[in-house]
Amino acid sequence: MTQSQWLHENFEHTGSSIGFRMTRKLDEVQSPFQKIEVYESTDWGNVMLIDGAMMLTSRDNFFYHEMMAHPALFTHADPKRVVIIGGGDCGTLREVLRHPGVEQATQCDIDEQVTRMAEKYFPELCASNSDPRAELLWDDGIAYMANCAPNSVDIVIVDSTDPIGPAEGLFNQAFFESCHRALKADGLLVQQSESPLALLDLIKAMRAEMGKAGFRSFQTLPFPQPCYPTGWWSCTMASKDADADWGFREADAAGKRFPTEYYSSAVHRGAQALPPFVAEALAG
């Protein structure tokens, strides 16, 4: 932080940066895996950083958490068992458990300290942690998926940090093969897939690795995310079905009985219309 109390994260590979005006540092913990910091900002609520990278703010995290959960849960015909790899702030878990049809949601994050910090500084994200359908595990997500029973999961959501450090192994063929094996025939894989503006090559490479693992159809959905590089992010869904048309239960989405701040059936439908430069790159 500078004397003017602005905290900036520089993105060398994109030649850009993002900054927030802070009032004070609330906490800092070095876990066995990474450094976690929480700041209080003037306009964006609390801000969490992991190894110096912006992870979430109180003000804008709903974009990410809602889009990581609801498009997949409304695309699947009847999701009952969901596994979240990563997601230690518990926001995606909260969104998954808004769906009454979900019978079990397992969250497996390698770093318990992320959850403990979220409970203290982002308690609203942890509102469903005591739900009897929730199972919170602090373990290696790669090992968890490798040991998951075949054909036992409806949706796997990979809510990971960038593909470096502890998350590096969550973007390759071997991990995706474990997900493919654990998913039922109509199961869906969801992976946070970075910025379609600055990191389109990464999305293409990730989809290629998913294809090597046996997934046959893909859909990348962009959405705003102000605290991430370029302010424009995405998630990518993968299906075993080569002929998946990526229709979703629009009537159920439109009539959902829980509140959302960003996701709606119209937003879901709109996100399916990729800008030409993204669609052309991903079709190649």
C-alpha positions in Angstrom: 0.0 0.0 0.0 1.2 3.5 -0.8 0.9 6.5 1.5 -2.4 7.3 -0.3 -3.7 3.9 0.9 -4.2 2.5 -2.6 -3.5 -1.2 -3.0 -2.7 -2.2 -6.6 -2.2 -5.6 -8.2 -0.1 -5.4 -11.4 -0.6 -7.9 -14.2 2.7 -8.0 -16.0 1.4 -10.4 -18.8 -1.5 -8.0 -19.7 0.3 -4.7 -19.1 -2.4 -3.6 -16.7 -3.3 -3.2 -13.1 -6.2 -2.8 -10.8 -6.4 -0.9 -7.5 -8.7 -0.3 -4.5 -8.6 2.4 -1.9 -8.1 0.8 1.5 -8.5 2.1 5.0 -6.6 -0.6 6.9 -5.3 -4.2 6.8 -7.6 -6.4 8.9 -5.5 -9.6 8.9 -2.7 -11.6 7.4 -1.9 -15.3 7.7 0.7 -17.4 6.2 -0.8 -20.9 5.8 1.3 -23.9 4.8 0.2 -23.2 1.2 -0.1 -19.5 0.7 -0.3 -16.0 2.2 -3.8 -14.8 2.8 -4.5 -11.1 3.5 -7.7 -9.2 4.2 -8.1 -5.5 3.9 -10.9 -3.0 4.6 -11.7 -0.8 1.6 -13.5 2.5 1.4 -16.0 1.4 -1.3 -15.7 -2.3 -1.9 -16.1 -3.8 1.5 -13.5 -6.3 2.6 -11.0 -7.5 0.1 -9.2 -10.8 0.2 -5.8 -11.4 -1.5 -4.0 -14.7 -1.8 -0.3 -14.5 -2.6 -0.8 -10.9 -3.6 -3.6 -11.7 -6.1 -7.1 -10.2 -5.6 -9.5 -13.0 -4.8 -12.8 -11.3 -3.9 -14.4 -8.2 -2.5 -17.6 -7.9 -0.5 -19.1 -5.8 -3.2 -18.6 -7.8 -6.4 -18.1 -11.5 -5.5 -21.7 -12.3 -6.5 -20.9 -12.2 -10.2 -18.4 -15.0 -9.9 -20.2 -17.2 -7.3 -23.5 -17.1 -9.1 -22.1 -17.8 -12.5 -19.9 -20.7 -11.2 -23.0 -22.3 -9.8 -26.3 -21.5 -11.4 -25.7 -22.0 -15.1 -24.5 -25.6 -14.5 -27.3 -26.4 -12.0 -30.0 -25.2 -14.3 -28.4 -26.9 -17.3 -28.3 -30.3 -15.6 -31.7 -32.0 -15.6 -31.7 -33.0 -11.9 -28.5 -32.3 -10.0 -28.4 -34.1 -6.6 -24.7 -34.5 -5.8 -22.3 -31.6 -6.4 -18.5 -31.5 -5.7 -16.7 -28.2 -5.4 -12.9 -28.4 -5.8 -11.4 -25.3 -4.2 -13.9 -22.6 -3.3 -12.6 -22.1 0.2 -14.4 -18.8 0.7 -17.6 -20.9 0.5 -19.5 -18.5 -1.8 -20.0 -21.1 -4.5 -21.2 -23.6 -1.9 -23.8 -21.1 -0.7 -25.1 -20.7 -4.2 -25.2 -24.4 -4.9 -27.2 -25.0 -1.8 -29.8 -22.5 -2.8 -31.1 -25.3 -5.1 -33.5 -27.4 -3.0 -33.0 -30.5 -5.2 -29.3 -30.8 -4.3 -28.9 -33.6 -1.7 -25.2 -33.3 -1.0 -22.6 -30.6 -1.8 -19.0 -31.5 -1.0 -16.4 -28.7 -0.9 -12.8 -29.8 -0.9 -10.2 -27.1 -0.5 -6.6 -27.7 0.3 -6.3 -24.7 2.7 -8.6 -24.6 5.7 -7.3 -21.1 6.5 -9.1 -19.6 3.6 -12.4 -20.8 5.0 -11.5 -19.6 8.5 -10.7 -16.1 7.1 -14.0 -16.1 5.1 -16.0 -17.0 8.2 -14.5 -14.1 10.0 -14.4 -11.4 7.3 -17.0 -12.6 4.8 -19.6 -14.4 7.0 -22.4 -13.8 4.4 -20.6 -16.2 2.1 -20.5 -18.9 4.7 -24.2 -18.8 5.5 -24.7 -22.4 4.2 -21.7 -24.0 5.9 -24.0 -25.5 8.6 -26.5 -26.8 6.1 -26.8 -30.6 6.7 -26.3 -31.2 3.0 -22.9 -29.5 3.1 -19.7 -31.4 3.6 -16.5 -29.3 4.1 -13.2 -31.0 3.5 -9.7 -29.6 3.7 -7.7 -31.8 1.5 -5.9 -32.2 -1.8 -8.7 -31.7 -4.4 -6.6 -33.6 -7.0 -6.4 -36.7 -4.8 -10.1 -36.3 -3.8 -11.2 -36.5 -7.4 -8.8 -39.4 -8.2 -10.4 -41.4 -5.4 -14.0 -40.4 -6.1 -16.3 -43.4 -6.9 -17.0 -43.7 -10.7 -20.3 -42.4 -11.9 -21.2 -40.9 -8.5 -21.3 -37.1 -9.1 -23.7 -34.9 -11.1 -21.7 -31.7 -11.2 -18.0 -31.0 -10.5 -17.3 -27.3 -10.0 -13.6 -26.3 -10.0 -13.5 -23.0 -8.1 -9.8 -22.6 -8.2 -7.2 -19.8 -8.1 -5.1 -19.1 -11.2 -3.2 -22.2 -12.6 -0.1 -21.6 -10.6 1.0 -22.8 -7.1 -1.5 -25.1 -5.4 -4.0 -24.8 -8.3 -1.6 -25.7 -11.1 -2.6 -29.3 -11.2 -6.3 -28.4 -11.7 -6.0 -27.4 -15.3 -4.5 -30.6 -16.9 -5.7 -33.8 -18.6 -4.9 -36.1 -15.6 -7.2 -34.1 -13.3 -9.9 -33.8 -15.9 -9.8 -37.5 -16.4 -10.5 -38.0 -12.7 -13.5 -35.7 -13.1 -14.7 -37.5 -16.2 -14.6 -40.8 -14.4 -16.4 -39.5 -11.3 -19.2 -37.9 -13.3 -22.4 -39.7 -14.3 -23.2 -40.0 -18.0 -25.1 -36.7 -17.9 -22.7 -35.0 -15.5 -21.2 -31.6 -16.0 -17.8 -30.2 -15.3 -17.5 -26.5 -14.5 -14.1 -24.7 -14.4 -13.3 -21.1 -13.8 -11.6 -20.1 -17.0 -10.0 -16.7 -16.6 -10.3 -13.7 -18.9 -11.6 -14.2 -22.4 -10.0 -10.9 -23.4 -6.4 -11.4 -21.9 -6.2 -15.1 -21.5 -8.1 -16.6 -24.4 -5.2 -18.9 -25.2 -5.4 -20.4 -21.7 -9.2 -21.1 -22.3 -8.3 -22.8 -25.6 -5.6 -24.9 -23.9 -7.9 -25.8 -21.0 -10.7 -27.0 -23.3 -8.1 -29.0 -25.3 -7.0 -30.8 -22.0 -10.7 -31.4 -21.2 -11.1 -33.0 -24.7 -8.1 -35.2 -24.2 -9.8 -36.4 -20.9 -12.9 -37.5 -22.8 -15.2 -34.5 -22.6 -16.9 -33.8 -26.0 -18.9 -30.6 -25.7 -17.9 -27.2 -24.2 -19.6 -24.0 -23.4 -17.7 -20.9 -22.1 -19.8 -18.2 -20.4 -18.3 -14.7 -19.9 -19.4 -12.5 -17.1 -18.2 -9.3 -15.4 -15.7 -9.5 -12.5 -14.4 -6.1 -11.6 -11.6 -7.2 -9.2 -10.0 -9.7 -11.7 -7.7 -8.9 -14.6 -9.5 -6.9 -17.4 -12.7 -7.0 -15.3 -14.1 -9.7 -17.6 -14.0 -13.3 -16.6 -15.5 -16.7 -17.6 -16.5 -20.1 -16.6 -16.4 -23.1 -18.9 -18.8 -26.1 -18.8 -17.9 -29.5 -20.3 -20.1 -32.4 -21.1 -19.5 -36.1 -22.0 -22.2 -35.7 -24.6 -20.8 -34.9 -28.1 -24.2 -33.6 -29.1 -24.9 -31.3 -26.1 -27.0 -28.4 -27.2 -26.4 -26.5 -24.0 -30.1 -25.8 -23.5 -31.1 -25.2 -19.9 -34.2 -25.3 -17.8 -35.2 -21.7 -18.6 -38.6 -21.9 -16.9 -37.0 -23.2 -13.7 -34.4 -20.5 -13.8 -37.0 -17.8 -14.4 -39.1 -19.1 -11.6 -36.4 -19.8 -9.1 -37.4 -19.2 -5.5 -34.2 -17.8 -4.2 -32.6 -14.3 -4.7 -29.7 -13.6 -7.0 -28.0 -10.3 -7.8 -26.7 -11.1 -11.3 -27.8 -14.5 -12.5 -31.2 -14.8 -14.3 -32.6 -16.9 -17.1 -32.1 -13.9 -19.4 -28.5 -13.4 -18.3 -27.8 -17.1 -18.8 -29.2 -17.0 -22.3 -27.3 -13.8 -23.1 -24.0 -15.3 -21.8 -24.3 -18.0 -24.4 -23.9 -15.5 -27.2 -20.2 -15.1 -27.3 -18.6 -12.1 -29.0 -17.3 -13.0 -32.5 -13.6 -12.9 -31.6 -14.1 -15.3 -28.7 -16.4 -17.6 -30.6 -14.1 -17.8 -33.6 -11.0 -18.5 -31.4 -12.8 -21.3 -29.5 -14.2 -22.8 -32.7 -10.7 -23.2 -34.2 
